[in-house]
Amino acid sequence: MEWAGPERRRFVRANFPCKITLSIPEKHVIISHTENIGAGGVRVLIPERLEVSTLVDLAIYIAEEPTICKGRVVWMVERKTLFSEEPHLYDIGIEFYEIDEESQRFIQSFVETSVPQE
């Protein structure tokens, strides 16, 4: 199931699949990929449910060296498969809440060069 809610983003996003690690403090690490990314946050697919407001440490591999920041889960949508009643994956929207200006500018510049201009 795709997110069909109202669009409330303040930042342009690029549909770009890059490696991302989500570290949930004092629990575990999830390795996945981004569905899209913008200067304000990312959308990822993961195999487990995270509650809204969960805080995560992020390492985003747009370039060789990862961009390190902290994020907060702001929405979660279950994706069900045709073959099972159980959700297979979860779409998670993560807002950056602790990111240095240089990293945010880097992501913004990447997005601006990746998104086709109309």
C-alpha positions, 0 to 999 in steps of 0.5 A, spaced: 500 500 500 502 506 497 502 512 502 496 516 499 495 522 505 496 529 504 502 532 501 506 536 507 513 536 505 517 542 505 523 540 501 523 537 494 525 529 494 529 525 489 527 518 488 534 515 490 535 508 492 541 508 497 544 504 503 541 506 509 542 504 516 537 505 522 540 504 529 535 504 534 538 506 541 539 500 546 536 495 541 539 494 534 540 496 527 536 495 521 540 496 514 535 498 508 535 502 502 532 509 501 526 510 497 526 517 496 530 523 500 530 530 501 534 535 505 528 534 511 528 527 511 527 520 508 523 514 506 525 507 507 522 500 507 524 496 513 521 489 515 519 491 522 514 496 525 517 502 528 512 506 532 511 514 530 516 518 534 521 513 535 528 516 535 533 513 530 541 514 528 542 514 521 548 513 516 546 515 509 550 512 504 549 517 498 557 518 497 562 513 499 562 517 506 556 516 510 552 522 512 550 521 519 544 524 523 539 523 527 531 522 525 524 521 528 519 517 525 513 521 523 509 516 519 508 508 518 504 505 513 504 497 512 505 494 505 501 487 505 503 482 500 498 478 495 500 471 498 500 473 506 495 476 511 501 479 515 505 485 513 511 484 509 514 491 509 513 497 512 514 504 509 517 509 514 517 516 513 523 519 517 524 527 519 531 529 520 531 532 527 539 533 528 543 534 522 549 539 521 548 544 516 553 542 511 550 535 511 543 538 510 546 542 504 550 536 501 543 532 501 539 539 498 545 539 493 544 532 491 537 532 490 537 539 486 541 535 481 538 529 481 530 531 480 529 533 473 527 540 472 520 542 469 
